[in-house]
Amino acid sequence: MTTADDTAGATTAAPAGLPMTVRDPELPPRVRIHEVGARDGLQNEQSAVPTEIKAEFIHRLADAGLTTVEATSFVHPKWVPQLADAERLFPLLGDLRGVRLPVLVPNERGLERALALGADRVAVFASATESFAKANLNRTVDEALAMFDPVVNRAREHRMHVRGYLSMCFGDPWEGPVPVDQVVHVCRALLDMGCDELSLGDTIGVATPGHVRALLTALNEAGVPTDRIGVHFHDTYGQALANTLAALQHGVTTVDASAGGLGGCPYAKSATGNLATEDLVWMLHGLGIDTGVDLGRLCATSAWMAGHLGRPSPSRTVRALTHQEQ
């Protein structure tokens, strides 16, 4: 990537295919991208993606410089058939060194499966709203939290890092806008349970920057430190990058994204694709924020996967840099 000094407004000319860098010293110097393409991005694909292709996808993402790649989910195959090969996939990633490979575990059985394969980072998936908790987990919010409590405790006993996903943090397709204090309550419960990190999900992509700032401020006021917060934006209304910038301005340094913009949510029909990792990296590099990611390699990886899926990548950056047809 291009570099710049820390002087306000400093610029560095960029080679072809990279943005000019204009460093803003008010923003974090480095951002960790939590790549979700291999799990969240592929989980809704109707045609089964071969296990070997998934493994190569993850290896290519790591080779592009991504240090956190969410690998799969140990959910029952009945609910997410695309990820039914978790036991076959995870051992194929054993040669990756220095790359975090978190996996989603919905319950104690899922955790047992992850432990048996040597996973050391897991995630649980909660909801800020009753409607989505019912649709996704067939439980109330409190019942879902009660289900996760022994999962988190057991994971911590095994010294695993635990991430708490929280969906519908900004809007719900059944309930509409979600009150900030309602989201704060569930976030606080996940942290008190023992989660190391939270990921705030804009599952249907309705957040705007002011709403993002309000939620982050309220979380801080409730004792949730910014360094334990990640953000997960969907681009339904074209707001994902604007919302990410608002989070960066607040001090957030963990951002979820999906290579090529793959993914959505099987339980919320209005949820379109995740923020594309390439679009995020283009913006971050333009701001002089280090990601460790080679944008060219990342775009080539997403174009390769798009070929296997039989359609162009939704990412604008992938299309621009690889000249894919829309």
N, C-alpha and C positions, 0 to 999 in steps of 0.2 A: 504494500500500500504506500501511498505518498505520505510524507511526514511534514510537520510544521513545528516551529518553536511555540512556546506558550504565550507569546505576545498576542494581545487582543487584536483580532483582525488580520493576523499574519496569514499569508497565503503561500501556497506552493503549487507551481504548475504541475500538471499531471500528464503521464504518458497516455497514449491513445487507449480508450476503454476504461479510464478511471476519472473520477471527478476532480476538479481543482479543490485543494484543501484550504479551507478558511477556518482556522481554529478559534473556538469560543472558549476562553479560559473558565467560564462559569459552568461548563459542562464537565462530566466525569472524563478523565483521560483514557479510560478503558472500559469496555462493556463486554460482559460474558454473554454470548448467545447460547440459549438453551434450545438446541435444534430438536424439533418434534416431528420432522417429516416422515421418518421411518415408522413411527407409531401413529400419531394423530393424523399425519398426512395420508397414510395408506389405509387406515382402518375402514374407510367407507368405500373403497374400491370394490366394485361388484365382481370383477373377474379376479380370480386368485393370482396374486403375484408370487412367482416361485421363490422358495426360501433362499436359494442361491443368489437370486437377483436382489433380494432384500439385504443379504449379507454384503454383497458387493456395493450396494448403495451406501450402507453404513461405512464401509471401508473408504469409499470415495469421499464421503463427507468428512471423515477424519483426516484424509490426505489433503483436503482443502483447508485444513486448519481449525475445524470446529472441535472444541475440547469437551463438549457435552452433547451427546447424541442419544436421545431417548430411544431405546432399542425396540421395545415391544410391550405387550400387556399380557399378564397372566389372568385374564378374564376367561370365563367359561366360553368355549368355542361356539356354543349356541347363540350367544349374544353378539360376538364379533368374530365371524368365521374367518375373516382375513388374517387374524392374528392367532389362529389355531395352531400354528407351527412354532410357538414360542420356545418349546423344549428343544426343537431342532435348530432354531436360529441362534439362540444365545451362545451355545458352544462354538459356533463358527466365528465368534467375535473375540475369542480368547487371546488372539495374537495382538490385539490393539493395546498398546501401552500408553499410559498418560492420558487416556480418554475416558471420561465419565460415561457410564452406560446405564442410566437409570431405567427402571421398568415400572409399569403401573400395576398395582395389586389392589383388587377391589375388596378383598376380604382375607380372612386368616388362611383359607385354602390357597389363595393366590400367593400369599406370602410364603407358605411352605414350599410351593413350587419354585419360587424365586430363590429361596435359601438353598434348596437342593442343587441348584445350578451355580451357586457361588456369587450371586448378585450382591452388591454392597450398597446400592442406592435404589430406593423405592419411592413410589408416589401413591397417594390416595386421592380420590376424586370426590369432593363434596360439592354441595350446592348452596347458594345463598337464598334460594327461594323454595317454597314448599312445592310448587307445581313442577319444577324441574327435578327436585328430589324424588317426587313420585314417578315421573316419567322415566328417569334415568336409573333410579335405584329401587323403585317401588317401596319407598320408605318416606317418613317425614324427615325434616332436617335433623331433629333431635335423635330420631332412630338411626339415621345414617351416621351421625357423630358417635353414637354409642357403639355402632358396629366397627367403626374405625379405631376406637380407643384401644382395644386389645391388639390390633394390628400394629399400631404405632408403638405401643409399649414393647411388644415382642421384637419389633425391628430394632428398637433402641437397645434392647438387651443384647442383640447381636452386633451392636455398634454400626448399624446401618444409618446412612443419611436418609432422612425422610422429608419429602416435599409434599405440601398440601395444596392440591389444585382446588380452586374455588370458582365454580362456574356461575354465570348470570350475575356478575358483580355490578353491572350497569343497567341491564334491561332484561326482561323475560318475555317470551312471546305470548304467554298467557296472562301474566300479571302486570305487564308494562314496566315503567321505570322502577328501579329497585331502591328503596330508601338507603341512604348511606349508613345509618346506624344499624340497619339490619345486616349489612355486609360486614361491618366492623365486629358485630357480635359473633358471627361465625368464624371470622379470622382469628379473633381472640381465643375462641374455643379450640381451634386447631393448634395454635401456638401453645396454649396451656396443656394440651394433650401431649405435646412433645415434638411437633413438627419443627424441623430446622429452618424451613423456608416456605414461603407462600407464593403461589402464582395466581394473580388476579385475572380472571378470565372475562373478557367481553365477548361472550359466546355468540351473540347475534349481531355484534358489530355496531351497536347503537351509541357507544360512548363518544363524547366530545372532550376537548382538552380541559375545559373548565370543570367538568364532572370528574375527570381523572385527578386533577389537582385537589378538588374537594375531598375525594375519597382518601387520597394519600395523606392529606393533612389530618383528617379525622382519625386515620389509623395511627399516626404519630401521637396524636393527643391521647389515644387509648393505650399508649405504651408499646406499640408495635414499631420497632426501629426500621428505618428505610433499608438498611443493608440486609434485611431478611425478607424483602419483598421483590418479587419478579412480576412482570406484566405480560399478558397474553392477549393480543388484540386481533380481532378479525376485521376484514376490510370491506364489509358489506356496503357501507356508505362512503368508502374512500377515506376514512378517518384514521386508519391504523398508524401511519407514519406521524401524523399530527399528534395523535395521542401518545405515541412513543416519545416524541420530542418533549411533550409536557412532563412525562415521567422522568426523563433525563434531567430536565431543569429542576425537578424536585430532588434529584440525587440518586434515583434508581439506576443500578448498574447491571441488572439481569433482565434480559429481554428474550421472550420465547418467539420463535419464528419457524417456519416450515419451508424447506428447500423447494423452490419452484412454486410456492404458494399452494401446495397441496393441502387438502383436508377441509373439514367442516365439522358437523356434529350430527350423528345419526338420530338424536332425540329432539332436535330443534330444526325444523325444516327451513326456517328463515336464516340459518347460520351458513354463510358462504365461507370461502377459503380463509385460511390463516394468513397473517402477514408473511409475505415471501421473504425468505432469508436474504436473497440477493438484493431486493429493494431496500431492506434494512441496512445491509452492508454498504450499499452505494451511499445512502444518507450519512451513515456513521463515518465512513472514510472521508466524505466531503467536509464533515465537521472536525476532522482531525482526531477522531476517537479511534483508538487502537482496538482491533477485534482479533487479530492473529489470523484472519481469514484471507485466503487468496481468492479474489472475486472471479478471476478467469476460470480457475479450477472448479469453483462452486457452480458457476453458470454451465460449464461443460457437463458437470454431474447431473444437474437438473434437466438439461437438454437430453442427456442420455436416458434418464428415467422417463421423461415425457415420451421418448421413442418407444420404450417398453409398454407404456400405458396407452399408446396409440392416439395421442392428442397433444397439441402444443402446450407449453407451460403457461400458466396464467400470469407468471411474473413478468412485469414490464421490462425489468432489467435483463432478464434472460432473453426475452425477445429482441431487445435492442442490441445486445452484445453477441448473440448467436444468429441473428437474422432469421429467427423462426417466423413462419407465417402465422397469422392470428387465426 
